[in-house]
Amino acid sequence: MVEYTIIALAALSILLLVLSFFAKDEWKSLEEQIDQLAVSLAQETYQMKKRLQVIEEELLIPERRRPPRRGPFSDTERRIFFLHKQGFPLEEIAQETGLTVAEVERIVRRLLR
């Protein structure tokens, strides 16, 4: 009786082992979907970075090529304010605009009032 049970269990284990090779792997399909999602996300991120770079370049056009604007702030002041809001240190803003650090600091303080 014990022998039949052992033989039945061995046969069942062999049968299940064979079936496991032919069964559809659901995890593989899920992994492929995640990979496709990661690739599409990377592509969209790349495209958004390129668009952002174009917008930033448009905003940082040198003053001599931009048409004059009328308003409460000059183009230089707007540019300083934009760079400050982006988190650039005052030294880099001064270097970018050709002003001294003290002038940039004074303009930033005035614009933040």
C-alpha positions as CSV (number, residue, x, y, z in Angstrom):
1,M,0.0,0.0,0.0
2,V,2.8,2.4,0.9
3,E,4.6,1.5,-2.3
4,Y,1.5,2.5,-4.4
5,T,1.3,5.8,-2.6
6,I,5.0,6.5,-3.3
7,I,4.7,5.5,-6.9
8,A,1.6,7.7,-7.3
9,L,3.3,10.7,-5.7
10,A,6.4,10.2,-7.9
11,A,4.2,9.9,-11.1
12,L,2.3,13.0,-10.0
13,S,5.5,15.0,-9.4
14,I,6.9,14.0,-12.8
15,L,3.6,15.0,-14.5
16,L,3.6,18.4,-12.8
17,L,7.2,18.9,-13.7
18,V,6.5,18.2,-17.4
19,L,3.4,20.5,-17.3
20,S,5.4,23.3,-15.7
21,F,7.6,23.4,-18.9
22,F,4.6,23.9,-21.1
23,A,2.6,26.2,-19.0
24,K,2.4,29.9,-20.0
25,D,4.7,32.1,-18.0
26,E,2.5,35.0,-16.8
27,W,5.4,36.7,-15.2
28,K,7.3,36.9,-18.5
29,S,4.4,38.8,-20.1
30,L,4.3,41.2,-17.1
31,E,8.0,41.8,-17.3
32,E,7.8,42.6,-21.0
33,Q,5.0,45.1,-20.3
34,I,7.1,46.8,-17.6
35,D,10.1,46.9,-19.9
36,Q,8.0,48.5,-22.7
37,L,6.6,51.0,-20.2
38,A,10.1,51.9,-19.0
39,V,11.3,52.4,-22.5
40,S,8.3,54.7,-23.4
41,L,8.8,56.6,-20.2
42,A,12.5,57.1,-21.0
43,Q,11.6,58.3,-24.5
44,E,9.0,60.8,-23.2
45,T,11.4,62.1,-20.6
46,Y,14.1,62.6,-23.2
47,Q,11.6,64.5,-25.4
48,M,10.5,66.7,-22.5
49,K,14.1,67.5,-21.6
50,K,14.8,68.5,-25.2
51,R,11.7,70.8,-25.2
52,L,12.6,72.3,-21.9
53,Q,16.1,73.0,-23.2
54,V,14.7,74.8,-26.3
55,I,12.4,76.9,-24.0
56,E,15.3,77.8,-21.7
57,E,17.5,78.7,-24.7
58,E,14.7,81.0,-26.0
59,L,14.4,82.7,-22.6
60,L,18.2,83.2,-22.3
61,I,18.7,84.8,-25.7
62,P,21.3,87.5,-25.4
63,E,19.9,91.0,-24.9
64,R,21.3,92.5,-28.0
65,R,19.3,90.2,-30.2
66,R,16.0,90.6,-28.3
67,P,13.6,93.4,-29.3
68,P,13.2,96.0,-26.5
69,R,10.3,95.5,-24.2
70,R,8.4,98.0,-22.3
71,G,7.3,97.4,-18.7
72,P,8.3,97.9,-15.1
73,F,11.4,95.7,-15.4
74,S,14.2,95.6,-17.9
75,D,15.2,92.5,-19.8
76,T,18.3,92.2,-17.6
77,E,16.2,92.3,-14.4
78,R,13.8,89.7,-15.8
79,R,16.7,87.5,-16.7
80,I,18.3,87.9,-13.3
81,F,14.9,87.1,-11.6
82,F,14.4,84.0,-13.8
83,L,17.9,82.7,-13.1
84,H,17.5,83.4,-9.3
85,K,14.2,81.5,-9.3
86,Q,15.9,78.6,-11.1
87,G,18.3,78.4,-8.1
88,F,21.5,79.7,-9.7
89,P,23.9,81.3,-7.3
90,L,24.5,85.0,-7.4
91,E,28.0,84.6,-8.7
92,E,26.9,82.6,-11.8
93,I,24.1,85.1,-12.4
94,A,26.6,88.0,-12.2
95,Q,29.0,86.2,-14.6
96,E,26.1,85.5,-17.0
97,T,24.8,89.0,-17.1
98,G,28.2,90.8,-16.9
99,L,27.3,92.6,-13.6
100,T,29.0,92.5,-10.3
101,V,27.7,90.2,-7.5
102,A,26.7,93.3,-5.5
103,E,24.6,94.7,-8.3
104,V,22.9,91.3,-8.9
105,E,22.2,91.0,-5.2
106,R,20.7,94.5,-5.1
107,I,18.5,93.8,-8.1
108,V,17.3,90.5,-6.6
109,R,16.5,92.2,-3.3
110,R,14.5,94.9,-5.1
111,L,12.6,92.4,-7.2
112,L,11.7,90.2,-4.3
113,R,10.1,93.1,-2.4
